[in-house]
Amino acid sequence: QEFTTERCWTSRSFQILRAQNNYYELLGVSTESNAQQIREAYRKLQKKHHPDIVGQKGHEYTLLLNEAYEVLMRNDLKRKYDESIKQMGIAFGENNLPLGNSTWKGPIRSQALFVDENACIGCRECVHHASNTFIMDEARGCARVKVQDGDMDKNIEVSIESCPVNCIYWVNTEELAVLEFLIQPQPKEGHGVFGGGWERPENIFTAAESFKQQLKRQATTTRKNGNTS
């Protein structure tokens, strides 16, 4: 039996799904595949990975297949999803990478500051020592970078050293946009009176690496399709 779920699909929802999975790659079909090809691929994979066959480890995978099938088989959702892929390709393309949510004071450097909000305990030490660089997000209960190089280098270094949980990192500037994009908390799907709330990737650096690899694969696929068209 084919499975569908009811969900509020916003543009942000599709961006997050794009960051985590590519539904075409998940089903092993191309962006030009028709409904019949998508249906056949979905059914084949569902049978192969069904929990009754492969055990509990197949449960989560089949849920992803359900989501992919639902989106790609509904014309309205497929249009939104395809547009999200296009927008993400523009936003995070190799030659057009934005600098993330934080802004820059002065020339852009090769490295940038990033706060792993998953680990931050809201101690405010970084804000205390470098208030022009860091800001406390009261709603999330954690610090984040608002201006790169907003303070003198020595003040920034003191802020980093005073962090009791070591959640402040120097990262390559080219990686900053992806990290700041993925660290933003997203609504968590609830079930009845339970669930709900917000969630982030458990390991932001692993998630960012996976996201970058996904973008590279998407860029390769786009170039191949362009060469064959």
N, C-alpha and C positions, 0 to 999 in steps of 0.2 A: 504494500500500500504506500502510495506516495504521500509524503508528509509536508505540510506547510505550517508556517507560524504566522501569527498576526503581530506586526511590529510597526512602530512609527519610524519610517525611513526618512531621516533628514539628510541634508547634504553632509553634515558633520558625521552622521552615522556611516555614510558611504566612505568618507575619508578614512575613518578608523578601520573599516573592513578592508579598504584598499591597503592600509598599512600592514595589516596582519595576514591577509590572504589575497590571492588573485583567484577569483572564482573560475575563470576560464582555465587557468593552469590546474586548479584543483580537480576539475572534471576532465581535463585532458582534451579540451576542445578549443577551437580558434574563435576569435571575435566574430568571424563570418559564419559560424555554424548556425544551422537552422534549428527550429524547435525539436524536430525529430532526432537530430544528431545529439542534441543536448540531453534529451530524454533517454536515449539509448545509452549514452555514456554514464548518466546518473544511475540508471538501473543496474548496469554492469558493475559499477563500483560499489553500490549498496550491497549487492549480493556477495561480492568479494570480501568486503570489510564488515559485514553484519556481525554484531556481537555474538550471535548464536554460532558463528563459524570461527571467529578469531578471538572471542572472549571479550572481556571488559574493555580492553585497550581499543577495540573498534567502536566503542560507544561515542566518544568525543569526535572521532573522525566522521562517523556517519551523521552526526549533528551538523558538522561543517558542510557535508554534502547536501543536507537538507536545505541549509541556508543558501548555498550556491544555486541549487535547483530552483528554489522559490524566486530568487532575484532574476535569474536568467530566463525563466519561463514566463515572467510577467512583463509585458512590453513597457509598462510605465516604470517599473523598477529597473529594468534592464537599461532603459534610456538614461535614468539617473546614475546608474552604476557606471555606464560607459563614459558619461560626462565627468564623473568623479575621477576616473582613470586619466582622462585627458587633462583635467585640471591639475592633478597631482604630478603628471608628467611635466607640465609647464612650471608648476611651483617648485619642483625639486629636480628639474633637469640638470644635467652635468654643467651646462654653460649658463644656467640661470638660477643658481641656488641662492635663496634669500638668506638673510642673516639671523633669522629667528625672531623671537619676541622682544628680546633685549635690544637696546639701541647702543650706538657707539659714540664715545666722546673722543674726538681726534681721529687719527688714521687707524684703519683696520689692521690688526695684527694677525699673525699666523695662528695664535692661540687665543682662546676665549674662556671665560669663567662659566661654569655650569653648576647649579645646585641640584643634587639628586633629592628631590622632594620626598621620595619614599623613605629616605633615611633621616631627613631633617627632623629634629625634635622641637624646633621652635624656640631655641634658647636665646635668640636675638644677638648673640655675640658678634656675628658678622656685620649686622646692621649697626651695632654700637661702634665698631672700629672703622667701618667704611660705609657710612650712611648714604653717600652719593652713588655707591655701586650696588649695594644690596637693599632690598626692601622686604618688609614682613607682610606676607599675604595673610591677613587676619582670617579670611574666610576658610582658607585651607590649613591654617595653623603652621605654616612653614615659610622659610625665607626663599627668595629667588633673586636672580640678578636683574636689575632694571636698566643699568647703564654699564657697558663694558668700559673699563678704565675710567670710571667716574671719580676715583680717588687716586692719591699718590701710591706708587708701587709698594712702599713700605707699609702703608695702612692696609692695603689689600692682603699683603702677605701675613700681617698680624691677624687679620680676620680669618684667613685660611688656617693658620696655626692654632687659633683659639677655638676652632670648631671641635666640640667634644666627641663628635661621632664621625668626623672626617667625611662629610658629605659634600664638600666643595672641591671641584675638580678643574684642572686646566685641560681643555679639550681642543682638538684642531678646529679652527674656525669653520672649516667646510662641513664639519659634523654638527655644528651647533643647531642649525635649523631643524634637523631631524630630531635631535634630543629634546629641544624645547617643544616641538610639535607633539611628540609621543608622551611627554611627561604630564601633559594636561589631563586632569581627571575626566573620565567619561561616565555618564549614567550607567549604573549596573542594572541589568535586567532583574526585575523582581518577580516573585511568585506569590500571589495572594497578599497576605499581610506580612510575608517574610521577604527578604531580599531588599532590592533597592539600594540607594546610596550611590557611592562613587568608587571608581577603581582606576588604577594605572597598571602598566606592565610591571610584572613582578621584578624583573631585572631590566632597567631602562637601557643599559648598554648592549645587552643581548638583543633586545627588541630593536634597537637602532641598527645594529649590524644586519639583522634579518631584513629590516625594511630597506636598507641600502642595496642588499643583494637582490631584493624583489624589484627595485627600481631599475637596476642594471639589466635584469632579465626582461623587464618591460621595454626598456630602451632598445635592447637587441631585437626583440620581437617586432617592434615598430619599424626599425630599420629594415628588417627582412621583408616585412609586408610592403614597405615602400619600394624596395628593390624589385619585388615580384609583381607589383601592380602596373 
